[in-house]
Structures are given as structure tokens and as C-alpha cells.
Amino acid sequence: MENKTVRTRFAPSPTGYMHVGNLRTALFAYLFAKHYNGKFILRIEDTDQKRYVEGATDIIYETLKQTGLKHDEGPDIGGNYGPYKQSERKEIYLKYAKQLVESGDAYYCFCKKDVIDNSENDEEANTEQTYGHHCNCSQLSKQEIEENLKNGSYVIRQKMPKDKIVTFHDEVYGDVSVDSNTLDDQVLIKSDGMPTYNFANVIDDHLMEITHIIRGKEYISSTPKYQLLYEAFGWEPPKTMHVPVIMGQNADGSVSKLSKRHGAVSFANLVEQGYLPQAIINYIVLLGWSPKQEQEIYSLQELISLFTADGILKTDAIFDYKKLAWMNSHYIKELSHDDFLKLSQNFIEGLPNFVKEKWDYASTLAQSRVDTFADIPNLFSFLDNYCDFDLSLFENKKNKLTQEISLQVLKDLYPSFQSLQEWTVENLNKIATDYAESKGLKLGAVMWPPRIASTGNVVTPGGMGEMMYLLGKDETLNRLNKSIDRLSK
């Protein structure tokens, strides 16, 4: 990497939640800058006031904080290149737009308002769309322009050169060439005096000395227009890295750009569904980038040391919720139990009351058994849905158990459980252990019948003692008694 300090930027629009695609862009820009000991800049692109959502900027700050992507400059912490909100830089853009008018690379357009409004909307929401604007405004005389400026609203448009091949080099896709005749005269300054997304980006990236731009490959079609603007100003353009789109799997097996119909697509939604920020980061970094090794679990520091442009892929990535859940389960297991206990608090409302009351203990059973925190209620829900289960569950070939043998074990153990003063896992298991030794039986054969009788389930998040302890003495004895009665009949 050249001697110039690497400066990347994350430039989201405050229009709502943080889509995982936006978060991945921020992550790539952060990792690239930090790999080369550079700076990661946050810039808020709020030029489209119609789409502005109250509180969305705070969501951006909070997301970066939760994921550990700490920016070096931004609206909240300042820096030498501010302001870092585009709405506070309005006069800067107008000055540069007028400079382009003077040089003949832009012009005032006085077309009807409906035409102007249509072309002003060419922002990041639909960067591949062009409007093929054609009018005679670029041919107006100086006098006609001055008269129109006095009498009506206008926009400033970029004047595309004719019959020119525009070529730029992308660090991922190589050289890309476009015929300028296919490019429309895009709006630079809107009728409200605010810049369009496409124009503000160019001005800000230059003034903030951004060296590398990382963005979705859907922006490739807009890049020739950016290149022409840099050329018109005589500026050196930043290097670009266009990254693949994140796709979602449709019900019919096809894929399309990740959207709400595929499930949670925002960082906040994923956290609400029980995914850990570090797991989300680890997963999405692998959507469109390869570390070129078999390892899949990485800390942020490891990613910083590995991240380079040659690992960015060209093929679109498919968001796999099962893979994310697997990765999340790894991170959950790695938590200290105190952290697990703290983070799980928002997800235990749906637990049976007797489990919730003993969550300090029940959480030790859950931590190694859930993929996401949202799985917690389902892990224990069966305990609250006890019913007349199939008595064949008492049969177990491995332990040579029949319904008759299970009945005898339950009858023999019941008095000891009933007389137990301290209802603890240790004491419950000791009763079973002592009985097994006295009868010369395998411990598994003794613990199976009480566990089935008290839960009605073969698979449980813990053994006999754990399940009976969670249920409590009265409920356990009631269920054991009921099973004895059913088996006796």
C-alpha cells in the first residue's frame, strides 16, 4: 500500500434500520482501513430530507458501538474534515456545482417540475436506474439562463460528454469501460438547493481525502459519472472496491436480493431474535469475502490482520440463517456464564414460571443447548405442556427397561423422593445412585423412568435430577404418582 494514509468511509443515509448489507459495507471499510493502520470515517448522508427518519442516526451510532466498529471521525466525535452531516454542508456543494457550470461540465435545467422531481430521485435506493434525460436547457444562451434563474426553480445537471469511452479501474472487477452516450445528464443540485446523493459523495470523498471507497456492486453503473466529475474538477479519484450483493433464499429455491420476506434483515432485528453482535459480524464478513483458509470463527482483531481487497469475491453471497445460527451457538458457548445470564434476561419472559424462578440454575442447562437466545423458551416449554404421553416411552432397549420394570423403579423410588427434605439436584441424584447400587442396576436404568414420568419427553435439557429440581417437589411427586397410576392400569 502506498505511503498515503488509508482513509475509508461509511456513509449511510438515516432512513431507518441498519440493513445487514449496509453493515457489511461498514465492516469491510473498517477492516480495510485498520489493516493498513488507516482511518475509518463516519459520514451521515442526509441530503434526502423526504426519506429522513427521526432517530435513525442514533441507530447508526448504536450499531457501530455494539459491533465494535469504532469510527475515527464523525458527526458525534468531530474531526478535521467536518461537518460530517451532508445537510450541514449545503453551501459547499452549491459552490462546486456552479464551478462545473462555469467550466461547461454542468448546466442549469428549467424543465417542468414533474420531470425534475422524477430525475432528482436517482439516489442510492435505485442506483442502476437511469432516466435518459433529454432537453435543450444546456443550449440556452446566457441571457435566457439569467432570465429563467429569476423567474423559476431549477436543478443543476451534469453535462455528459458525447462519444467518449469512460474507463475506471476497480480493485475487484478490474477495468470497466462505458460509452458516455449511455449516461444520462444526472441531477447534481436539486430544486431545494440540496445535492443529490451522487454529487455529494464525490465532493465529500475528495474534501475528506478518502483514499478507498467500498460499496455494493450495484453502484458500478454510477461510477463512470463519478469519474467524469473527478476529471472535470481535475481531482484524483479514490480507488474503488465493489462488493457482491447479499441474496436471500426464496421459498421456491430461487434467490433474490435480501429483503424482509427472507426474515430479519436488519442488525437490530437479528439482535432482537437472539443473535450476538460478534456472531453477526463474523458471519457477514464471510458474505462476499474469503480469508483463504478453512477457519470460520474469527475475532475482530483477527479479521483486521487478514482483510485485504484480493479476498473480496465477485459472486453474490446467499444469507444462510442456519449457518448464522450455528456460528451464534459457538459464541454463546464461549460467553462467561455471568454474561450469558445477563444477556438472556430479555428472552425468559416466555418461560414457565417455575423455570423462570430458578433461572440462575436453569441458565446453566440452556447455555450449551441453544443456537440463539430466542430458543430459550422453546427449550423448556415442554415442561409446561405435560399431558398423557405414550407409555411406550418408559421402554428402553439400551437399559433393558420394560413398562413393568419402569413401574417397579418408580414405586421403589417414590417414598424416598417424597421424604426428601432438601429438594436439590445432588440429593435427587443420590437417591437414584444409592438405589442403583443396592439393586445392582445401571444408573441410566434407574434415572430413565423418573425423568420420563416427570417430563413426558425422551430428550430433555438435563438429566433426571435437573428436570425434577426445576419442576419442584410438589409438581414432580404429582407427575410421578400419575405415571405410577397409568402404568398400573
C-alpha positions in Angstrom: 0.0 0.0 0.0 1.3 3.5 -0.9 2.6 5.9 1.7 -0.6 7.9 1.8 -2.7 7.2 4.9 -5.6 5.0 4.0 -8.9 6.7 4.7 -12.2 4.8 4.2 -15.7 5.9 4.9 -19.1 4.5 5.9 -21.8 6.9 4.6 -25.2 5.6 5.5 -28.5 7.5 5.0 -30.6 7.9 8.2 -33.7 6.3 6.7 -34.5 3.6 9.2 -32.9 0.4 10.4 -29.4 -0.8 9.6 -29.7 -3.4 6.8 -27.1 -6.2 7.0 -25.8 -5.1 3.6 -25.0 -1.7 4.9 -23.4 -3.2 8.0 -21.2 -5.4 5.8 -20.1 -2.3 3.8 -19.2 -0.6 7.1 -17.4 -3.7 8.3 -15.3 -4.0 5.1 -14.4 -0.3 5.1 -13.4 -0.6 8.8 -11.3 -3.7 8.4 -9.6 -2.4 5.3 -8.6 0.9 7.0 -7.5 -0.8 10.2 -5.5 -3.4 8.3 -3.3 -0.6 6.9 -3.3 1.4 10.1 -5.6 4.0 8.4 -8.7 6.0 9.4 -12.4 4.9 9.3 -14.8 7.8 8.8 -18.5 8.0 9.5 -20.4 10.4 7.3 -24.2 10.8 7.5 -25.7 11.3 4.1 -29.0 13.1 4.9 -29.5 15.1 1.7 -32.8 13.4 1.0 -34.9 15.0 3.7 -38.1 13.3 2.4 -36.7 9.9 3.4 -35.2 11.0 6.7 -36.4 9.0 9.7 -36.3 10.5 13.2 -33.9 8.6 15.4 -32.2 6.7 12.5 -28.9 8.5 13.1 -28.9 7.2 16.7 -29.4 3.7 15.3 -26.3 4.1 13.2 -24.2 5.2 16.2 -25.6 2.4 18.4 -25.0 -0.3 15.7 -21.4 0.7 15.2 -20.9 0.8 19.0 -22.4 -2.7 19.5 -20.3 -4.2 16.7 -17.1 -2.6 17.8 -16.6 -0.7 14.5 -15.3 2.4 16.2 -15.0 5.4 13.8 -12.1 7.8 14.0 -14.1 10.8 12.7 -17.8 11.6 12.5 -20.7 13.9 13.5 -20.6 12.7 17.1 -16.9 13.0 17.7 -15.8 15.6 15.1 -12.5 15.6 13.2 -10.5 17.8 10.8 -12.8 17.4 7.8 -16.2 18.3 9.2 -19.1 18.9 9.2 -19.8 15.1 8.8 -23.5 15.5 8.1 -24.3 16.4 4.5 -27.2 18.6 5.4 -24.7 20.9 7.2 -22.5 21.2 4.0 -25.2 22.6 1.7 -23.2 25.7 0.6 -20.1 23.6 -0.2 -21.9 21.6 -2.8 -23.6 24.6 -4.5 -20.2 26.3 -4.9 -18.7 23.3 -6.7 -21.8 22.8 -8.8 -21.5 26.4 -10.0 -17.9 25.8 -10.7 -18.9 23.0 -13.1 -21.4 25.3 -14.8 -18.7 27.8 -15.4 -16.4 25.1 -16.9 -19.2 23.8 -19.1 -19.4 20.4 -17.4 -22.8 21.2 -15.9 -25.8 23.3 -16.7 -29.0 24.8 -15.2 -32.1 22.9 -16.1 -35.5 24.6 -16.0 -37.7 21.7 -17.2 -41.2 21.2 -15.8 -41.3 20.3 -12.1 -42.6 16.7 -12.7 -39.7 15.9 -14.9 -37.3 17.5 -12.4 -38.8 15.7 -9.4 -38.5 12.3 -11.3 -34.9 12.7 -12.0 -34.0 14.1 -8.6 -34.9 10.7 -7.1 -31.9 8.9 -8.6 -30.3 8.2 -5.3 -28.9 5.1 -3.6 -32.2 3.4 -3.4 -32.1 2.7 -7.1 -28.6 3.4 -8.5 -28.9 1.3 -11.6 -31.9 3.2 -12.9 -31.3 6.0 -15.5 -33.8 8.4 -16.8 -32.3 9.3 -20.1 -33.0 13.0 -19.6 -33.1 15.0 -22.8 -33.8 18.7 -23.0 -32.4 21.9 -24.6 -31.5 23.6 -21.3 -27.8 23.0 -21.9 -28.1 25.1 -25.2 -29.7 28.2 -23.6 -28.0 31.5 -24.0 -26.5 33.3 -21.0 -29.3 35.8 -21.2 -32.0 33.1 -21.3 -30.4 31.4 -18.3 -30.3 34.6 -16.3 -34.0 35.3 -17.0 -35.0 31.8 -16.0 -33.0 31.9 -12.8 -35.0 35.0 -11.8 -38.4 33.5 -12.7 -38.5 29.9 -11.7 -37.0 26.9 -9.9 -34.1 24.9 -11.4 -31.8 22.0 -10.9 -28.2 21.8 -11.9 -27.3 18.8 -14.2 -24.1 17.2 -15.1 -23.4 17.6 -18.8 -22.3 14.3 -20.2 -19.7 14.3 -23.0 -20.6 12.7 -26.3 -18.9 9.8 -27.9 -16.4 9.2 -25.1 -15.4 5.9 -23.6 -15.2 6.3 -19.8 -12.8 3.8 -18.1 -12.1 3.2 -14.5 -10.2 0.5 -12.6 -11.9 -1.3 -9.8 -9.9 -3.3 -7.3 -12.3 -6.2 -7.5 -13.7 -6.2 -11.1 -10.6 -4.7 -12.9 -11.1 -2.2 -15.8 -14.6 -1.2 -16.5 -15.5 0.8 -19.6 -18.8 2.6 -20.5 -19.9 4.6 -23.5 -20.7 8.1 -22.4 -23.7 8.2 -24.8 -25.4 5.7 -22.5 -25.2 8.1 -19.5 -27.9 10.5 -18.6 -27.4 14.1 -17.5 -27.8 13.4 -13.8 -29.0 16.0 -11.4 -26.3 17.4 -9.1 -28.2 20.1 -7.2 -31.9 19.5 -6.6 -34.6 22.2 -6.7 -34.4 22.6 -3.0 -30.7 23.5 -3.2 -29.6 20.2 -1.7 -27.2 18.0 -3.6 -28.1 14.6 -4.9 -26.5 11.6 -3.3 -24.3 11.0 -6.3 -22.9 14.5 -6.4 -22.4 15.0 -2.6 -20.5 11.7 -2.5 -17.9 12.9 -5.0 -17.4 16.3 -3.3 -17.2 14.9 0.2 -14.9 12.0 -0.7 -12.5 14.4 -2.2 -12.6 17.0 0.6 -12.3 14.4 3.3 -9.4 12.8 1.4 -11.0 9.4 1.2 -8.5 7.1 -0.5 -10.6 3.9 -0.9 -14.4 3.5 -1.4 -16.0 0.2 -0.7 -19.6 -0.1 -1.8 -22.1 -2.6 -3.4 -21.6 -3.6 -7.0 -24.9 -2.0 -7.9 -23.0 1.2 -7.8 -20.7 0.2 -10.7 -23.2 1.7 -13.2 -22.9 5.1 -11.4 -19.2 5.1 -11.1 -18.5 6.4 -14.7 -20.5 9.5 -13.8 -18.4 10.0 -10.7 -15.2 9.5 -12.7 -16.3 12.3 -15.1 -16.9 14.6 -12.2 -13.4 13.9 -10.8 -12.0 14.5 -14.2 -13.9 17.8 -14.6 -12.5 19.1 -11.3 -9.0 17.8 -12.0 -9.1 15.6 -8.9 -7.6 12.2 -8.4 -10.4 9.8 -7.8 -10.3 7.4 -4.8 -9.8 3.7 -5.5 -12.9 1.7 -5.6 -13.9 -1.8 -4.4 -17.3 -3.0 -5.5 -18.6 -5.9 -3.4 -21.2 -8.6 -4.3 -24.8 -8.3 -3.3 -26.2 -10.3 -0.4 -29.1 -12.5 -1.6 -31.8 -14.3 0.2 -33.3 -17.8 -0.5 -36.9 -17.7 -1.8 -39.5 -20.4 -0.9 -39.3 -21.9 -4.4 -35.5 -22.3 -4.2 -34.6 -19.2 -6.3 -32.6 -16.3 -4.9 -33.2 -12.6 -4.9 -31.8 -9.6 -3.1 -32.1 -10.0 0.6 -35.3 -8.4 1.9 -37.8 -8.6 4.7 -39.6 -11.5 3.1 -36.5 -13.6 3.8 -36.6 -12.9 7.5 -34.7 -10.5 9.7 -32.6 -8.3 7.5 -31.5 -5.5 9.9 -28.9 -5.7 12.6 -31.4 -4.7 15.2 -33.8 -7.4 14.1 -31.1 -10.1 14.4 -30.2 -8.9 17.9 -33.8 -8.9 18.9 -34.0 -12.5 17.6 -31.2 -13.6 19.9 -28.1 -13.3 17.8 -24.9 -11.8 19.3 -23.3 -8.8 17.6 -19.9 -10.6 17.4 -21.5 -13.6 15.7 -23.3 -11.4 13.2 -20.1 -9.6 12.3 -18.2 -12.9 12.0 -20.9 -14.3 9.7 -21.5 -11.3 7.4 -17.7 -10.7 6.8 -17.7 -14.1 5.0 -20.6 -13.0 2.7 -18.5 -11.7 -0.2 -15.0 -12.1 1.3 -12.8 -15.1 1.8 -9.9 -15.3 4.2 -8.5 -18.1 2.0 -8.3 -20.6 4.9 -10.5 -23.2 6.5 -11.1 -21.4 9.7 -14.6 -19.8 10.1 -14.6 -18.3 13.6 -12.6 -15.0 13.8 -12.3 -12.2 16.3 -12.4 -8.7 15.1 -8.6 -8.4 15.6 -8.0 -11.5 13.6 -10.2 -10.1 10.8 -8.2 -6.8 10.8 -5.0 -8.7 10.3 -6.4 -10.8 7.4 -8.6 -8.4 5.5 -7.3 -7.3 2.1 -9.0 -6.4 -1.2 -7.9 -9.6 -3.0 -10.1 -11.6 -0.7 -13.3 -9.8 -1.9 -15.3 -12.1 -4.2 -17.2 -11.3 -7.3 -20.0 -13.8 -6.9 -23.1 -12.8 -4.9 -23.5 -14.3 -1.4 -26.6 -16.1 0.0 -27.6 -15.3 3.5 -28.0 -18.6 5.3 -29.8 -18.3 8.7 -28.8 -21.9 9.6 -25.2 -21.1 9.2 -25.6 -17.9 11.2 -27.4 -19.8 14.0 -24.5 -22.4 14.1 -22.0 -19.6 14.4 -24.0 -17.9 17.0 -24.2 -21.0 19.1 -20.4 -21.1 19.2 -20.3 -17.5 20.5 -23.0 -18.2 23.1 -21.0 -21.2 24.4 -17.9 -19.0 24.7 -19.6 -16.4 26.9 -18.9 -16.4 30.6 -21.9 -17.6 32.5 -22.4 -14.2 34.1 -22.6 -12.7 30.6 -25.0 -15.4 29.4 -27.2 -14.8 32.4 -27.2 -11.1 31.8 -27.9 -11.2 28.0 -30.6 -13.9 28.4 -32.8 -11.7 30.6 -34.7 -10.2 27.7 -35.7 -13.7 26.4 -37.0 -15.5 29.5 -40.4 -13.9 29.7 -42.0 -16.9 27.9 -40.6 -19.5 30.3 -42.8 -21.5 32.6 -42.8 -19.6 36.0 -41.1 -22.5 37.9 -38.2 -22.3 35.4 -38.1 -18.5 35.5 -37.8 -18.6 39.3 -34.8 -20.8 39.1 -33.2 -19.2 36.0 -29.9 -18.8 37.7 -29.6 -22.6 37.7 -31.7 -23.3 34.5 -29.5 -21.0 32.5 -26.5 -23.4 33.1 -28.5 -26.0 31.3 -29.5 -23.7 28.4 -26.2 -22.1 27.5 -24.8 -25.1 25.7 -28.1 -26.1 24.2 -29.4 -23.0 22.3 -28.3 -21.5 19.0 -29.9 -18.1 19.8 -31.3 -16.6 22.9 -34.7 -16.7 21.3 -34.5 -20.5 21.5 -34.7 -20.4 25.4 -38.5 -20.5 25.9 -38.8 -23.5 23.5 -36.1 -25.4 25.3 -38.2 -25.6 28.4 -41.8 -25.2 27.1 -42.4 -29.0 27.2 -42.3 -28.8 31.0 -45.3 -26.6 31.0 -47.2 -28.7 28.4 -47.4 -32.0 30.4 -50.1 -34.4 29.2 -50.9 -38.1 28.9 -47.9 -39.1 26.8 -47.4 -42.5 25.2 -46.4 -45.0 27.9 -44.1 -46.8 25.5 -41.6 -44.0 26.3 -40.9 -46.0 29.5 -39.4 -48.8 27.4 -35.7 -48.5 26.7 -33.8 -51.3 25.0 -30.3 -49.9 25.9 -31.2 -50.1 29.6 -33.3 -53.2 29.2 -36.4 -51.4 30.5 -40.0 -52.5 30.0 -43.1 -50.7 31.3 -43.3 -53.2 34.1 -39.7 -52.6 35.2 -40.1 -48.9 35.0 -43.2 -49.1 37.1 -41.3 -51.0 39.8 -38.5 -48.5 39.8 -41.0 -45.6 40.2 -42.8 -47.4 43.1 -39.5 -48.1 44.8 -38.1 -44.5 44.4 -41.3 -42.6 45.2 -41.1 -42.8 49.0 -37.5 -41.6 49.1 -38.4 -38.6 46.9 -41.4 -37.9 49.0 -39.5 -37.8 52.2 -36.6 -35.7 50.8 -36.3 -32.5 52.9 -33.9 -30.6 50.7 -35.0 -30.8 47.0 -31.7 -30.3 45.2 -30.2 -31.9 42.1 -27.5 -33.5 44.2 -29.9 -35.1 46.7 -32.3 -36.3 43.9 -29.4 -37.9 42.0 -28.0 -39.5 45.2 -31.3 -41.3 45.8 -31.1 -42.8 42.3 -27.5 -43.7 42.7 -28.0 -45.4 46.1 -30.9 -47.3 44.7 -29.0 -48.5 41.6 -26.1 -49.7 43.8 -28.4 -51.5 46.2 -30.2 -53.3 43.3 -27.2 -53.9 41.1 -28.7 -51.8 38.3 -27.1 -49.4 35.8 -27.7 -45.8 36.9 -29.2 -45.0 33.5 -31.9 -47.6 34.0 -32.8 -46.1 37.3 -32.9 -42.4 36.2 -34.8 -43.1 33.0 -38.3 -43.8 34.5 -38.5 -40.8 36.8 -37.3 -38.5 34.1 -39.9 -39.8 31.6 -42.6 -39.7 34.3 -41.9 -36.1 35.3 -41.3 -34.6 31.8 -43.1 -36.9 29.3 -40.1 -36.4 27.0 -37.2 -38.6 25.8 -35.0 -35.6 25.0 -34.6 -33.1 27.8 -32.1 -30.2 28.6 -30.7 -32.1 31.5 -31.0 -35.3 33.4 -33.4 -36.7 35.9 -32.2 -34.6 38.9 -32.1 -31.4 36.9 -35.6 -31.7 35.5 -37.2 -32.8 38.8 -35.4 -29.9 40.6 -36.8 -27.3 38.1 -40.4 -28.7 38.4 -40.2 -28.6 42.2 -41.2 -31.2 44.7 -45.0 -31.0 44.6 -45.3 -31.0 40.9 -42.7 -33.8 40.5 -44.5 -36.0 43.0 -47.8 -35.3 41.4 -46.5 -36.4 38.0 -44.7 -39.5 39.3 -47.9 -40.5 41.1 -49.9 -40.1 37.9 -47.4 -42.2 35.9 -47.5 -44.9 38.5 -51.3 -44.9 38.3 -51.3 -45.0 34.5 -48.7 -47.8 34.3 -50.6 -49.8 37.0 -53.7 -49.9 34.9 
